[in-house]
Amino acid sequence: MRPKALLVALLGLLIAIPAVAANEMEVGTRHVRHYLRPSLPEIARKMNLKGSVKLEVQIGTNGKVTSVKPLGGHPLLVQCASDAVRAWRFEPSDQATTGPVVIDFQ
C-alpha cells in the first residue's frame, strides 16, 4: 500500500474511534485511573454505526467495575462499550458508587 493511501486509511480509523478521553471520565466523584478505549467491531465500522451508548456502572470500593447495565444505544455499540468499561479502574473509595457513563461513537 502506498504511504499516502495508508495515511488516509489510518485517519479513517481514528475518526471511527469513540470520542472519550480518560481525563474526562468519572462516575459521581470517582475518576478513572485506568481507561480502555472501546474498540468498534468491524461490522459496526462497515455499517458506519454512530451514536451514543448510555451505561449504568457500579464501582466497588477498590475501584473495580462490579456491574455494567445498558440504558440505551445500538446493541453492537452497547456490547463493545460495556466490554471496555468492565476493564476500567477507578479511584478507591470508602463506599461503592453507581452512576451513568455515556460513550459517544463518531
MIDOZA-887399 format. One record per atom (N, C-alpha, C, O, CB): residue in three letters; atom name; x, y, z negated. Coordinates in nm, 4 decimals, decimal comma, always signed. Glycine has a CB too. Layout:
<pts>
resn_name_X_Y_Z
ALA_CA_X_Y_Z
...
</pts>
This chain:
<pts>
resn_name_X_Y_Z
MET_N_+0,0850_-0,1175_+0,0000
MET_CA_+0,0000_+0,0000_+0,0000
MET_C_+0,0897_+0,1239_+0,0000
MET_O_+0,1900_+0,1284_-0,0712
MET_CB_-0,0968_-0,0002_-0,1227
ARG_N_+0,0542_+0,2213_+0,0777
ARG_CA_+0,1324_+0,3445_+0,0868
ARG_C_+0,1184_+0,4252_-0,0420
ARG_O_+0,0150_+0,4193_-0,1085
ARG_CB_+0,0876_+0,4287_+0,2084
PRO_N_+0,2225_+0,5005_-0,0769
PRO_CA_+0,2202_+0,5758_-0,2033
PRO_C_+0,1010_+0,6703_-0,2162
PRO_O_+0,0432_+0,6827_-0,3241
PRO_CB_+0,3472_+0,6550_-0,2172
LYS_N_+0,0643_+0,7364_-0,1074
LYS_CA_-0,0476_+0,8305_-0,1140
LYS_C_-0,1787_+0,7570_-0,1406
LYS_O_-0,2607_+0,8029_-0,2201
LYS_CB_-0,0577_+0,9114_+0,0164
ALA_N_-0,1986_+0,6430_-0,0742
ALA_CA_-0,3200_+0,5634_-0,0954
ALA_C_-0,3236_+0,5076_-0,2370
ALA_O_-0,4300_+0,5007_-0,2985
ALA_CB_-0,3281_+0,4486_+0,0069
LEU_N_-0,2080_+0,4678_-0,2886
LEU_CA_-0,2005_+0,4166_-0,4249
LEU_C_-0,2376_+0,5254_-0,5249
LEU_O_-0,3108_+0,4999_-0,6206
LEU_CB_-0,0598_+0,3627_-0,4546
LEU_N_-0,1879_+0,6453_-0,5033
LEU_CA_-0,2196_+0,7580_-0,5912
LEU_C_-0,3692_+0,7871_-0,5909
LEU_O_-0,4279_+0,8097_-0,6967
LEU_CB_-0,1414_+0,8831_-0,5485
VAL_N_-0,4313_+0,7867_-0,4741
VAL_CA_-0,5757_+0,8107_-0,4631
VAL_C_-0,6527_+0,7011_-0,5355
VAL_O_-0,7505_+0,7295_-0,6046
VAL_CB_-0,6192_+0,8178_-0,3146
ALA_N_-0,6092_+0,5756_-0,5204
ALA_CA_-0,6763_+0,4643_-0,5888
ALA_C_-0,6649_+0,4782_-0,7396
ALA_O_-0,7627_+0,4559_-0,8109
ALA_CB_-0,6173_+0,3300_-0,5441
LEU_N_-0,5473_+0,5147_-0,7898
LEU_CA_-0,5288_+0,5320_-0,9341
LEU_C_-0,6121_+0,6476_-0,9885
LEU_O_-0,6687_+0,6369_-1,0974
LEU_CB_-0,3816_+0,5553_-0,9658
LEU_N_-0,6203_+0,7564_-0,9152
LEU_CA_-0,7034_+0,8688_-0,9585
LEU_C_-0,8504_+0,8287_-0,9641
LEU_O_-0,9232_+0,8715_-1,0537
LEU_CB_-0,6849_+0,9886_-0,8643
GLY_N_-0,8939_+0,7470_-0,8694
GLY_CA_-1,0319_+0,6984_-0,8705
GLY_C_-1,0613_+0,6161_-0,9943
GLY_O_-1,1703_+0,6257_-1,0507
GLY_CB_-1,0598_+0,6160_-0,7464
LEU_N_-0,9650_+0,5349_-1,0372
LEU_CA_-0,9832_+0,4561_-1,1590
LEU_C_-0,9888_+0,5450_-1,2818
LEU_O_-1,0676_+0,5195_-1,3728
LEU_CB_-0,8711_+0,3542_-1,1737
LEU_N_-0,9070_+0,6482_-1,2860
LEU_CA_-0,9090_+0,7392_-1,4003
LEU_C_-1,0422_+0,8107_-1,4142
LEU_O_-1,0875_+0,8364_-1,5258
LEU_CB_-0,7980_+0,8409_-1,3877
ILE_N_-1,1048_+0,8427_-1,3035
ILE_CA_-1,2350_+0,9092_-1,3073
ILE_C_-1,3399_+0,8166_-1,3667
ILE_O_-1,4329_+0,8630_-1,4326
ILE_CB_-1,2774_+0,9542_-1,1664
ALA_N_-1,3263_+0,6854_-1,3443
ALA_CA_-1,4246_+0,5892_-1,3934
ALA_C_-1,4059_+0,5551_-1,5406
ALA_O_-1,4901_+0,4868_-1,5989
ALA_CB_-1,4177_+0,4633_-1,3117
ILE_N_-1,2968_+0,6014_-1,6018
ILE_CA_-1,2711_+0,5719_-1,7422
ILE_C_-1,3642_+0,6554_-1,8292
ILE_O_-1,3854_+0,7734_-1,8011
ILE_CB_-1,1228_+0,5992_-1,7783
PRO_N_-1,4200_+0,5961_-1,9342
PRO_CA_-1,5092_+0,6700_-2,0225
PRO_C_-1,4429_+0,7951_-2,0775
PRO_O_-1,3235_+0,7959_-2,1075
PRO_CB_-1,5552_+0,5816_-2,1365
ALA_N_-1,5212_+0,8990_-2,0902
ALA_CA_-1,4697_+1,0275_-2,1379
ALA_C_-1,4846_+1,0370_-2,2889
ALA_O_-1,5763_+1,1018_-2,3393
ALA_CB_-1,5429_+1,1449_-2,0693
VAL_N_-1,3947_+0,9726_-2,3599
VAL_CA_-1,3951_+0,9768_-2,5052
VAL_C_-1,2506_+0,9865_-2,5501
VAL_O_-1,1655_+0,9121_-2,5016
VAL_CB_-1,4664_+0,8514_-2,5670
ALA_N_-1,2226_+1,0755_-2,6403
ALA_CA_-1,0877_+1,0875_-2,6941
ALA_C_-1,0895_+1,0465_-2,8401
ALA_O_-1,1833_+1,0779_-2,9133
ALA_CB_-1,0333_+1,2319_-2,6778
ALA_N_-0,9859_+0,9765_-2,8818
ALA_CA_-0,9805_+0,9247_-3,0191
ALA_C_-0,9877_+1,0356_-3,1225
ALA_O_-1,0496_+1,0175_-3,2274
ALA_CB_-0,8536_+0,8443_-3,0399
ASN_N_-0,9260_+1,1501_-3,0957
ASN_CA_-0,9261_+1,2559_-3,1961
ASN_C_-1,0629_+1,3226_-3,2093
ASN_O_-1,0829_+1,4029_-3,3004
ASN_CB_-0,8213_+1,3599_-3,1616
GLU_N_-1,1559_+1,2916_-3,1221
GLU_CA_-1,2909_+1,3475_-3,1297
GLU_C_-1,3880_+1,2510_-3,1959
GLU_O_-1,5007_+1,2889_-3,2277
GLU_CB_-1,3409_+1,3836_-2,9907
MET_N_-1,3454_+1,1261_-3,2172
MET_CA_-1,4376_+1,0240_-3,2651
MET_C_-1,4411_+1,0181_-3,4172
MET_O_-1,3380_+1,0142_-3,4843
MET_CB_-1,3991_+0,8884_-3,2089
GLU_N_-1,5619_+1,0175_-3,4685
GLU_CA_-1,5835_+0,9988_-3,6105
GLU_C_-1,7253_+0,9495_-3,6312
GLU_O_-1,8140_+0,9723_-3,5489
GLU_CB_-1,5577_+1,1294_-3,6891
VAL_N_-1,7444_+0,8817_-3,7424
VAL_CA_-1,8769_+0,8378_-3,7850
VAL_C_-1,8944_+0,8929_-3,9251
VAL_O_-1,8234_+0,8542_-4,0178
VAL_CB_-1,8931_+0,6794_-3,7806
GLY_N_-1,9895_+0,9832_-3,9394
GLY_CA_-2,0037_+1,0538_-4,0666
GLY_C_-1,8774_+1,1343_-4,0910
GLY_O_-1,8399_+1,2192_-4,0102
GLY_CB_-2,0303_+0,9546_-4,1843
THR_N_-1,8122_+1,1070_-4,2033
THR_CA_-1,6869_+1,1760_-4,2337
THR_C_-1,5654_+1,0880_-4,2054
THR_O_-1,4527_+1,1263_-4,2371
THR_CB_-1,6856_+1,2207_-4,3794
ARG_N_-1,5867_+0,9718_-4,1470
ARG_CA_-1,4784_+0,8757_-4,1212
ARG_C_-1,4203_+0,8968_-3,9825
ARG_O_-1,4917_+0,8881_-3,8826
ARG_CB_-1,5292_+0,7308_-4,1358
HIS_N_-1,2922_+0,9243_-3,9764
HIS_CA_-1,2235_+0,9473_-3,8495
HIS_C_-1,1612_+0,8175_-3,7989
HIS_O_-1,1202_+0,7324_-3,8777
HIS_CB_-1,1153_+1,0564_-3,8653
VAL_N_-1,1548_+0,8034_-3,6678
VAL_CA_-1,0931_+0,6871_-3,6057
VAL_C_-0,9421_+0,6944_-3,6232
VAL_O_-0,8804_+0,7966_-3,5930
VAL_CB_-1,1304_+0,6781_-3,4560
ARG_N_-0,8823_+0,5857_-3,6720
ARG_CA_-0,7361_+0,5755_-3,6829
ARG_C_-0,6803_+0,4973_-3,5647
ARG_O_-0,5731_+0,5298_-3,5137
ARG_CB_-0,6951_+0,5077_-3,8163
HIS_N_-0,7524_+0,3945_-3,5209
HIS_CA_-0,7103_+0,3130_-3,4065
HIS_C_-0,8273_+0,3080_-3,3092
HIS_O_-0,9377_+0,2665_-3,3445
HIS_CB_-0,6661_+0,1676_-3,4508
TYR_N_-0,8012_+0,3505_-3,1871
TYR_CA_-0,9060_+0,3628_-3,0855
TYR_C_-0,8724_+0,2759_-2,9661
TYR_O_-0,7606_+0,2811_-2,9147
TYR_CB_-0,9237_+0,5096_-3,0416
LEU_N_-0,9677_+0,1962_-2,9216
LEU_CA_-0,9536_+0,1176_-2,7993
LEU_C_-1,0501_+0,1748_-2,6970
LEU_O_-1,1709_+0,1794_-2,7201
LEU_CB_-0,9811_-0,0350_-2,8246
ARG_N_-0,9968_+0,2179_-2,5847
ARG_CA_-1,0804_+0,2762_-2,4794
ARG_C_-1,1655_+0,1662_-2,4159
ARG_O_-1,1121_+0,0623_-2,3771
ARG_CB_-0,9928_+0,3475_-2,3712
PRO_N_-1,2969_+0,1870_-2,4048
PRO_CA_-1,3819_+0,0874_-2,3386
PRO_C_-1,3389_+0,0708_-2,1931
PRO_O_-1,3158_+0,1691_-2,1227
PRO_CB_-1,5315_+0,1283_-2,3464
SER_N_-1,3286_-0,0536_-2,1493
SER_CA_-1,2924_-0,0787_-2,0095
SER_C_-1,4185_-0,1142_-1,9315
SER_O_-1,4990_-0,1972_-1,9739
SER_CB_-1,1861_-0,1931_-1,9982
LEU_N_-1,4330_-0,0505_-1,8188
LEU_CA_-1,5502_-0,0696_-1,7343
LEU_C_-1,5351_-0,1986_-1,6545
LEU_O_-1,4336_-0,2164_-1,5871
LEU_CB_-1,5702_+0,0513_-1,6395
PRO_N_-1,6326_-0,2892_-1,6599
PRO_CA_-1,6236_-0,4120_-1,5807
PRO_C_-1,6238_-0,3804_-1,4307
PRO_O_-1,6800_-0,2799_-1,3872
PRO_CB_-1,7402_-0,5067_-1,6154
GLU_N_-1,5611_-0,4666_-1,3542
GLU_CA_-1,5509_-0,4463_-1,2097
GLU_C_-1,6888_-0,4295_-1,1456
GLU_O_-1,7056_-0,3449_-1,0578
GLU_CB_-1,4771_-0,5637_-1,1450
ILE_N_-1,7863_-0,5076_-1,1876
ILE_CA_-1,9206_-0,4982_-1,1286
ILE_C_-1,9826_-0,3609_-1,1563
ILE_O_-2,0526_-0,3060_-1,0713
ILE_CB_-2,0121_-0,6101_-1,1840
ALA_N_-1,9572_-0,3066_-1,2737
ALA_CA_-2,0097_-0,1733_-1,3071
ALA_C_-1,9435_-0,0670_-1,2207
ALA_O_-2,0086_+0,0289_-1,1792
ALA_CB_-1,9876_-0,1414_-1,4568
ARG_N_-1,8138_-0,0837_-1,1934
ARG_CA_-1,7438_+0,0093_-1,1042
ARG_C_-1,8014_+0,0040_-0,9639
ARG_O_-1,8256_+0,1071_-0,9012
ARG_CB_-1,5941_-0,0222_-1,1005
LYS_N_-1,8233_-0,1191_-0,9148
LYS_CA_-1,8777_-0,1361_-0,7795
LYS_C_-2,0185_-0,0787_-0,7680
LYS_O_-2,0575_-0,0278_-0,6629
LYS_CB_-1,8789_-0,2842_-0,7409
MET_N_-2,0945_-0,0876_-0,8776
MET_CA_-2,2311_-0,0336_-0,8786
MET_C_-2,2314_+0,1165_-0,9051
MET_O_-2,3360_+0,1813_-0,8998
MET_CB_-2,3159_-0,1052_-0,9844
ASN_N_-2,1122_+0,1717_-0,9337
ASN_CA_-2,0975_+0,3136_-0,9646
ASN_C_-2,1852_+0,3548_-1,0835
ASN_O_-2,2482_+0,4605_-1,0824
ASN_CB_-2,1328_+0,3978_-0,8418
LEU_N_-2,1874_+0,2688_-1,1859
LEU_CA_-2,2690_+0,2959_-1,3041
LEU_C_-2,2095_+0,4109_-1,3842
LEU_O_-2,0885_+0,4166_-1,4064
LEU_CB_-2,2810_+0,1700_-1,3921
LYS_N_-2,2932_+0,4997_-1,4260
LYS_CA_-2,2549_+0,6128_-1,5096
LYS_C_-2,3630_+0,6317_-1,6136
LYS_O_-2,4753_+0,5837_-1,5980
LYS_CB_-2,2342_+0,7426_-1,4253
GLY_N_-2,3288_+0,7009_-1,7181
GLY_CA_-2,4276_+0,7305_-1,8204
GLY_C_-2,3695_+0,7196_-1,9594
GLY_O_-2,2489_+0,7029_-1,9774
GLY_CB_-2,5458_+0,6385_-1,8071
SER_N_-2,4569_+0,7294_-2,0568
SER_CA_-2,4168_+0,7262_-2,1974
SER_C_-2,4655_+0,5987_-2,2636
SER_O_-2,5675_+0,5411_-2,2257
SER_CB_-2,4709_+0,8487_-2,2722
VAL_N_-2,3909_+0,5572_-2,3618
VAL_CA_-2,4290_+0,4446_-2,4465
VAL_C_-2,4324_+0,4966_-2,5888
VAL_O_-2,3382_+0,5613_-2,6348
VAL_CB_-2,3296_+0,3226_-2,4314
LYS_N_-2,5410_+0,4681_-2,6580
LYS_CA_-2,5515_+0,5079_-2,7984
LYS_C_-2,5517_+0,3815_-2,8833
LYS_O_-2,6292_+0,2889_-2,8594
LYS_CB_-2,6804_+0,5938_-2,8245
LEU_N_-2,4639_+0,3793_-2,9825
LEU_CA_-2,4499_+0,2648_-3,0714
LEU_C_-2,4624_+0,3092_-3,2163
LEU_O_-2,4231_+0,4204_-3,2517
LEU_CB_-2,3154_+0,1941_-3,0483
GLU_N_-2,5173_+0,2218_-3,2997
GLU_CA_-2,5140_+0,2440_-3,4444
GLU_C_-2,4026_+0,1557_-3,4989
GLU_O_-2,4036_+0,0341_-3,4796
GLU_CB_-2,6540_+0,2115_-3,5132
VAL_N_-2,3067_+0,2176_-3,5670
VAL_CA_-2,1874_+0,1477_-3,6125
VAL_C_-2,1830_+0,1456_-3,7643
VAL_O_-2,2024_+0,2484_-3,8293
VAL_CB_-2,0608_+0,2135_-3,5558
GLN_N_-2,1573_+0,0280_-3,8206
GLN_CA_-2,1352_+0,0147_-3,9647
GLN_C_-1,9864_-0,0083_-3,9863
GLN_O_-1,9241_-0,0896_-3,9181
GLN_CB_-2,2207_-0,1025_-4,0262
ILE_N_-1,9308_+0,0644_-4,0823
ILE_CA_-1,7879_+0,0561_-4,1119
ILE_C_-1,7715_+0,0165_-4,2577
ILE_O_-1,8301_+0,0782_-4,3467
ILE_CB_-1,7154_+0,1914_-4,0820
GLY_N_-1,6915_-0,0867_-4,2815
GLY_CA_-1,6643_-0,1310_-4,4175
GLY_C_-1,5702_-0,0360_-4,4898
GLY_O_-1,5143_+0,0553_-4,4290
GLY_CB_-1,6058_-0,2706_-4,4163
THR_N_-1,5528_-0,0573_-4,6185
THR_CA_-1,4660_+0,0293_-4,6985
THR_C_-1,3208_+0,0254_-4,6514
THR_O_-1,2466_+0,1217_-4,6707
THR_CB_-1,4733_-0,0109_-4,8447
ASN_N_-1,2803_-0,0854_-4,5898
ASN_CA_-1,1430_-0,0994_-4,5417
ASN_C_-1,1198_-0,0334_-4,4054
ASN_O_-1,0068_-0,0306_-4,3567
ASN_CB_-1,1073_-0,2457_-4,5333
GLY_N_-1,2252_+0,0195_-4,3440
GLY_CA_-1,2122_+0,0878_-4,2154
GLY_C_-1,2430_+0,0016_-4,0949
GLY_O_-1,2410_+0,0506_-3,9819
GLY_CB_-1,0755_+0,1410_-4,2018
LYS_N_-1,2717_-0,1263_-4,1166
LYS_CA_-1,3056_-0,2151_-4,0051
LYS_C_-1,4542_-0,2053_-3,9730
LYS_O_-1,5376_-0,1901_-4,0622
LYS_CB_-1,2676_-0,3608_-4,0379
VAL_N_-1,4856_-0,2142_-3,8440
VAL_CA_-1,6248_-0,2123_-3,8000
VAL_C_-1,6872_-0,3466_-3,8357
VAL_O_-1,6364_-0,4518_-3,7968
VAL_CB_-1,6362_-0,1835_-3,6458
THR_N_-1,7979_-0,3424_-3,9101
THR_CA_-1,8632_-0,4652_-3,9531
THR_C_-1,9865_-0,4984_-3,8695
THR_O_-2,0305_-0,6133_-3,8662
THR_CB_-1,9017_-0,4542_-4,0983
SER_N_-2,0425_-0,3974_-3,8017
SER_CA_-2,1631_-0,4201_-3,7230
SER_C_-2,1763_-0,3129_-3,6154
SER_O_-2,1467_-0,1957_-3,6388
SER_CB_-2,2879_-0,4214_-3,8135
VAL_N_-2,2211_-0,3545_-3,4978
VAL_CA_-2,2495_-0,2623_-3,3878
VAL_C_-2,3874_-0,2970_-3,3341
VAL_O_-2,4120_-0,4100_-3,2918
VAL_CB_-2,1399_-0,2706_-3,2744
LYS_N_-2,4780_-0,1985_-3,3361
LYS_CA_-2,6144_-0,2192_-3,2879
LYS_C_-2,6400_-0,1234_-3,1715
LYS_O_-2,6290_-0,0020_-3,1885
LYS_CB_-2,7190_-0,1974_-3,4028
PRO_N_-2,6741_-0,1766_-3,0526
PRO_CA_-2,7035_-0,0880_-2,9390
PRO_C_-2,8344_-0,0128_-2,9597
PRO_O_-2,9351_-0,0706_-3,0005
PRO_CB_-2,7100_-0,1686_-2,8086
LEU_N_-2,8313_+0,1169_-2,9309
LEU_CA_-2,9508_+0,2001_-2,9411
LEU_C_-2,9981_+0,2493_-2,8052
LEU_O_-3,1113_+0,2960_-2,7922
LEU_CB_-2,9243_+0,3183_-3,0318
GLY_N_-2,9120_+0,2395_-2,7030
GLY_CA_-2,9527_+0,2826_-2,5699
GLY_C_-2,8383_+0,2790_-2,4720
GLY_O_-2,7217_+0,2891_-2,5102
GLY_CB_-3,0101_+0,4210_-2,5752
GLY_N_-2,8723_+0,2645_-2,3445
GLY_CA_-2,7734_+0,2628_-2,2382
GLY_C_-2,7914_+0,1416_-2,1496
GLY_O_-2,8627_+0,0477_-2,1853
GLY_CB_-2,6332_+0,2651_-2,2958
HIS_N_-2,7266_+0,1433_-2,0331
HIS_CA_-2,7319_+0,0308_-1,9397
HIS_C_-2,6657_-0,0906_-2,0046
HIS_O_-2,5602_-0,0762_-2,0665
HIS_CB_-2,6622_+0,0666_-1,8043
PRO_N_-2,7247_-0,2101_-1,9922
PRO_CA_-2,6707_-0,3299_-2,0584
PRO_C_-2,5226_-0,3584_-2,0287
PRO_O_-2,4495_-0,4002_-2,1184
PRO_CB_-2,7518_-0,4491_-2,0177
LEU_N_-2,4779_-0,3368_-1,9053
LEU_CA_-2,3358_-0,3590_-1,8743
LEU_C_-2,2465_-0,2615_-1,9489
LEU_O_-2,1395_-0,2982_-1,9973
LEU_CB_-2,3113_-0,3465_-1,7241
LEU_N_-2,2914_-0,1371_-1,9578
LEU_CA_-2,2136_-0,0359_-2,0286
LEU_C_-2,2198_-0,0585_-2,1786
LEU_O_-2,1209_-0,0368_-2,2486
LEU_CB_-2,2638_+0,1044_-1,9943
VAL_N_-2,3356_-0,1020_-2,2292
VAL_CA_-2,3510_-0,1297_-2,3721
VAL_C_-2,2536_-0,2390_-2,4143
VAL_O_-2,1898_-0,2286_-2,5191
VAL_CB_-2,4966_-0,1713_-2,4049
GLN_N_-2,2419_-0,3431_-2,3334
GLN_CA_-2,1540_-0,4550_-2,3682
GLN_C_-2,0080_-0,4124_-2,3778
GLN_O_-1,9400_-0,4457_-2,4748
GLN_CB_-2,1681_-0,5664_-2,2658
CYS_N_-1,9591_-0,3389_-2,2776
CYS_CA_-1,8171_-0,3006_-2,2824
CYS_C_-1,7915_-0,1964_-2,3914
CYS_O_-1,6847_-0,1971_-2,4527
CYS_CB_-1,7717_-0,2456_-2,1458
ALA_N_-1,8867_-0,1075_-2,4165
ALA_CA_-1,8712_-0,0093_-2,5242
ALA_C_-1,8712_-0,0798_-2,6601
ALA_O_-1,7895_-0,0479_-2,7465
ALA_CB_-1,9845_+0,0968_-2,5182
SER_N_-1,9618_-0,1747_-2,6791
SER_CA_-1,9703_-0,2487_-2,8062
SER_C_-1,8425_-0,3271_-2,8327
SER_O_-1,7918_-0,3279_-2,9449
SER_CB_-2,0909_-0,3444_-2,8051
ASP_N_-1,7903_-0,3930_-2,7296
ASP_CA_-1,6668_-0,4707_-2,7457
ASP_C_-1,5512_-0,3810_-2,7898
ASP_O_-1,4731_-0,4183_-2,8773
ASP_CB_-1,6307_-0,5426_-2,6140
ALA_N_-1,5406_-0,2637_-2,7296
ALA_CA_-1,4321_-0,1719_-2,7652
ALA_C_-1,4493_-0,1184_-2,9072
ALA_O_-1,3530_-0,1144_-2,9838
ALA_CB_-1,4259_-0,0553_-2,6657
VAL_N_-1,5703_-0,0777_-2,9426
VAL_CA_-1,5954_-0,0186_-3,0752
VAL_C_-1,5685_-0,1198_-3,1857
VAL_O_-1,5230_-0,0823_-3,2938
VAL_CB_-1,7403_+0,0326_-3,0852
ARG_N_-1,5958_-0,2472_-3,1602
ARG_CA_-1,5666_-0,3505_-3,2616
ARG_C_-1,4174_-0,3556_-3,2962
ARG_O_-1,3810_-0,3985_-3,4057
ARG_CB_-1,6129_-0,4887_-3,2114
ALA_N_-1,3316_-0,3126_-3,2047
ALA_CA_-1,1867_-0,3148_-3,2280
ALA_C_-1,1351_-0,1860_-3,2932
ALA_O_-1,0188_-0,1799_-3,3332
ALA_CB_-1,1140_-0,3377_-3,0965
TRP_N_-1,2191_-0,0841_-3,3042
TRP_CA_-1,1773_+0,0418_-3,3646
TRP_C_-1,1507_+0,0221_-3,5133
TRP_O_-1,2094_-0,0650_-3,5776
TRP_CB_-1,2840_+0,1508_-3,3429
ARG_N_-1,0610_+0,1048_-3,5665
ARG_CA_-1,0336_+0,1069_-3,7099
ARG_C_-1,0463_+0,2505_-3,7577
ARG_O_-0,9946_+0,3433_-3,6956
ARG_CB_-0,8918_+0,0487_-3,7423
PHE_N_-1,1164_+0,2669_-3,8696
PHE_CA_-1,1424_+0,3986_-3,9267
PHE_C_-1,0627_+0,4158_-4,0549
PHE_O_-1,0026_+0,3216_-4,1064
PHE_CB_-1,2929_+0,4181_-3,9535
GLU_N_-1,0639_+0,5391_-4,1050
GLU_CA_-1,0003_+0,5672_-4,2337
GLU_C_-1,0712_+0,4869_-4,3428
GLU_O_-1,1935_+0,4731_-4,3391
GLU_CB_-1,0040_+0,7203_-4,2659
PRO_N_-0,9965_+0,4339_-4,4397
PRO_CA_-1,0613_+0,3667_-4,5534
PRO_C_-1,1438_+0,4657_-4,6345
PRO_O_-1,1204_+0,5865_-4,6303
PRO_CB_-0,9561_+0,2990_-4,6437
SER_N_-1,2408_+0,4124_-4,7086
SER_CA_-1,3274_+0,4965_-4,7910
SER_C_-1,3780_+0,4150_-4,9097
SER_O_-1,3682_+0,2923_-4,9111
SER_CB_-1,4464_+0,5528_-4,7078
ASP_N_-1,4315_+0,4840_-5,0077
ASP_CA_-1,4884_+0,4160_-5,1242
ASP_C_-1,6219_+0,3506_-5,0920
ASP_O_-1,6653_+0,2590_-5,1617
ASP_CB_-1,5056_+0,5140_-5,2389
GLN_N_-1,6869_+0,3982_-4,9860
GLN_CA_-1,8195_+0,3470_-4,9508
GLN_C_-1,8232_+0,3061_-4,8036
GLN_O_-1,7510_+0,3607_-4,7202
GLN_CB_-1,9284_+0,4529_-4,9799
ALA_N_-1,9090_+0,2088_-4,7742
ALA_CA_-1,9349_+0,1727_-4,6353
ALA_C_-2,0109_+0,2886_-4,5692
ALA_O_-2,0805_+0,3649_-4,6362
ALA_CB_-2,0164_+0,0379_-4,6256
THR_N_-1,9964_+0,2999_-4,4391
THR_CA_-2,0583_+0,4090_-4,3641
THR_C_-2,1339_+0,3530_-4,2451
THR_O_-2,0893_+0,2579_-4,1808
THR_CB_-1,9524_+0,5111_-4,3176
THR_N_-2,2495_+0,4130_-4,2160
THR_CA_-2,3266_+0,3790_-4,0962
THR_C_-2,3588_+0,5086_-4,0239
THR_O_-2,3985_+0,6076_-4,0853
THR_CB_-2,4579_+0,2995_-4,1318
GLY_N_-2,3409_+0,5065_-3,8916
GLY_CA_-2,3724_+0,6253_-3,8140
GLY_C_-2,3664_+0,5987_-3,6648
GLY_O_-2,3227_+0,4920_-3,6215
GLY_CB_-2,2782_+0,7374_-3,8499
PRO_N_-2,4104_+0,6960_-3,5867
PRO_CA_-2,4144_+0,6792_-3,4409
PRO_C_-2,2806_+0,7111_-3,3739
PRO_O_-2,2029_+0,7934_-3,4223
PRO_CB_-2,5227_+0,7677_-3,3821
VAL_N_-2,2563_+0,6447_-3,2627
VAL_CA_-2,1441_+0,6728_-3,1750
VAL_C_-2,2008_+0,6798_-3,0343
VAL_O_-2,2751_+0,5908_-2,9928
VAL_CB_-2,0302_+0,5640_-3,1875
VAL_N_-2,1664_+0,7851_-2,9602
VAL_CA_-2,2098_+0,7990_-2,8210
VAL_C_-2,0858_+0,7954_-2,7336
VAL_O_-1,9902_+0,8696_-2,7563
VAL_CB_-2,2915_+0,9316_-2,7984
ILE_N_-2,0882_+0,7083_-2,6334
ILE_CA_-1,9782_+0,6968_-2,5382
ILE_C_-2,0322_+0,7296_-2,4004
ILE_O_-2,1292_+0,6692_-2,3547
ILE_CB_-1,9140_+0,5543_-2,5412
ASP_N_-1,9689_+0,8259_-2,3340
ASP_CA_-2,0106_+0,8680_-2,2006
ASP_C_-1,9214_+0,8029_-2,0959
ASP_O_-1,7989_+0,8123_-2,1035
ASP_CB_-2,0062_+1,0220_-2,1874
PHE_N_-1,9820_+0,7380_-1,9998
PHE_CA_-1,9106_+0,6803_-1,8866
PHE_C_-1,9359_+0,7713_-1,7680
PHE_O_-2,0509_+0,7943_-1,7307
PHE_CB_-1,9563_+0,5323_-1,8571
GLN_N_-1,8295_+0,8231_-1,7085
GLN_CA_-1,8436_+0,9153_-1,5962
GLN_C_-1,7743_+0,8637_-1,4735
GLN_O_-1,7762_+0,9292_-1,3693
GLN_CB_-1,7894_+1,0511_-1,6318
</pts>
